[in-house]
Amino acid sequence: GGGGGGGHPYRRSGGYNDRRYNREDRRGGGYRRHQRQPSPSREDDAEDIEVRLRGLIIKIGDKISPELKINLNKMKNILENDYAKYPDTVKDTLKACVTELPAKAPVYGTLFGLLNVSSHELVGKLMYEVNDLLKQAVAEANWFKLKQLLRFYGELVNANVILPTSYCNMVSTFLSALDESDRQRGHLDSIVYVILSTLPWSGKELSERSASNLDDILNRIRTYMDRRGQVPTRDVLRRYRSGSHDDLQHDVSISYFFFQELMVLWNHVQDISSKSWDTPLLPKPYQWFDKEFTAVLQHDIPSVETPKHTDSAKYVKAPRPLRINVDDTGKSLPTGPDYDSFEYFILQDIISDTIHTFESNRKECSKYLLAIGNNFDTDKFRLTNQQDQDQGESMDEDQSGWSLGDLLIENIFSQMLDLPTAPYRQVFYTCVLAELCRADSASFPKALGRTVKVIFDSIEDMDAACIYRFACWFAHHLSNFGFQWDWAAWQDALPLDPAHPKVCFIRETLEKDIRLSYYERIKSTVPEPFHALIPSQPPGPDFEYENGDHPLHDSAKEVINGMKTKKSSDDIQAILQRFKEEQAAQGADEQEQTKLTHELFVQAMLLVGSKSFSHVLNVVERYLEVLRFVNTTPEARVHTVTVVASFWKQNSQFLGILLDKLLNYRVIDPTSVITWAFEQQQLEHAERSFVWEILQNTLNKVVTRVAQVKAKLEGCQQMHQENEAKRANEALTEMAQAEAQQEQDTLRLMENSLSTVTREQKEVFIVAYQKFVQILQEKLTSSSTGSEDVEVTWTYRWIFGWYREMMRLYYKECSGFMTTMETVIFTNDIDDRITAVFADVKGLHQDETALVV
């Protein structure tokens, strides 16, 4: 709707009382007015009113405009009238709005203030609920909710619902943790960030009404920032090799929090405090009612302690920007606020909070993201397509002001490409960007297209993992919009080296789109010059014995027919044994016999199961005994991976899924996949992402297995402790002793199992990192003795890029055996360029667990 939640809150129904009392007349309408109509039940009518009441509360302040002043008074009257009838609806809706609509905190703070003027008792009941939310957030160490509540409490100061001294005392209580020594740095950083990010919303009132308390807060934060000291920056987390878009001025630190971003925020707060806390961007609806708010009674807020640090705590951090909308000199374009301004931080912070709140609902997320411009000074933003329609205007491409679309896209990409991992799953960013394109179809797709081309132009400098994520997103995005794209704009990239990032990005996008659609459609969608980057044949199997002239064609046919007729494992083994004897008669040695027999069986099994995933799983399960029999040695398992890779070389998706299933069935092991990934044949095409996808999936399975066993052990331990507590209060019986002994035996088994899988995880990671280091060291050594600078070759850069990715992605899992890795892998004779990555990754864990003395 229009300003303040749809202009007049009741415009749609002709009045709230019309909805309540004239419902039958409106439903009957016209000629049916005087006919007898069935009366709706009271329960249905009450539910209908509650739904509408909830909607009015949520929509109030959807746009900051002069009409909001009128609508706030109307909303206040509605709540006064209806609270007694629907108290739970009012309380629950307001609590959700306060914690889940971060940009509208000033609106709800002002609404509380208006209610407090006319009904102090009612606000007392609402404050009890909000205070209870605060206590709950502290008890659960819910830092995100705590941040939203502190922002709202600041707005309650503006509306004179609570005293500035009460608010400052609460903040000072949170800051008390800064005075203690040997506290976890991430924990203290979170406290400081939550306070600094919310303080400016009420800074003006606090400076005028409680200046000494505010100064004390700032001095305590200043002392902490000085005491905390500098955190070294880490190259391994750069999204660009040169750092050109990673914000060189405020380079990234790899503490669990980005200390440099925290320092930027601290500088912003100091700057606005020196300017009398002047923050023009932040809406101030409370100023409309200054006179009414002056002579009211305030409410108490609880005294709560700082949430304690736990290893499982999910701390909040300052968002890390990705500079996309810049000119050739690196300065911000006029389409957005300056990157170094407090305005940019506020908008980035609100966008980040909105994404976090609605991450589970992409439609609601896109809706509230597109509404962010309405929650601030609308004169600063260009009109969106929807606003143009509402106002009866046409889109003006040359209009001045900030582009909300550019700002949203930039911040979504900054999250999606964040290192070491994005905050949310990749598919979420695809879905929300698609929803934004649909919701604002006139302007948002154009802004997204511009951003894609800007990133593509600088992709040569981008981190390997970021290129991969970007290609995955782009392919998925195109699949949502008919695979349409201006490919001709990228035709200049086609003559480049096949391993050049621009060529790789286009090829990876097209191959992933073939997965999402089918070969003929994608080939017909792109211009003919791009066909060179599409496989020459549709994805399909490559059966070695297909040709009737092949000497093993008949033997393979016999095995295949046996499988198709569902012969038993014993029968298939008998066929293979006869084949092996035939090879021996022809003079093949034992090793050659085993290899040929193994390859014949695996190829036949793959062909029988090549129709679909379900077919191959059925045949694997049917002949699992035979599979395990022919894969009893490490060499045999590597050979199986090689055969599968050769069979499905035209379909990397099927290859990855099949290897994943064979890992699940324990036919192959992680080490065999790692060995295959680093064979020369794969390294010659290091720019192809599917090998690294398979490697990463293999490592993920090892990590997941450890996590599952650990979770199961913790569950058993908790159950044992609970049962022990019950038994302590009861008479000890023989059955109770037996149960206790059984629980202890189970715990021992689980502990042994955890020890085993943890050891296996360590061995797998050491093998993987040894392979990376060996390959990179060989290339650097050969470069030092030859004329070619290997660092400028794309093959080296792709391998080195994925080495960085695998190192930083699993730094937590490897933190327990860093010393072993340093002793076994990263020795003194390894090139400094390789060990520098290990040093950065080693610092990740150290910085995350660092203490402030």
Order of alpha helices (4+ residues) and beta strands (2+ residues): alpha-alpha-alpha-alpha-alpha-alpha-alpha-alpha-alpha-alpha-beta-alpha-alpha-alpha-alpha-alpha-alpha-alpha-alpha-alpha-alpha-alpha-alpha-alpha-alpha-alpha-alpha-alpha-alpha-alpha-alpha-alpha-alpha-alpha-alpha-alpha-alpha-alpha-alpha-alpha-beta
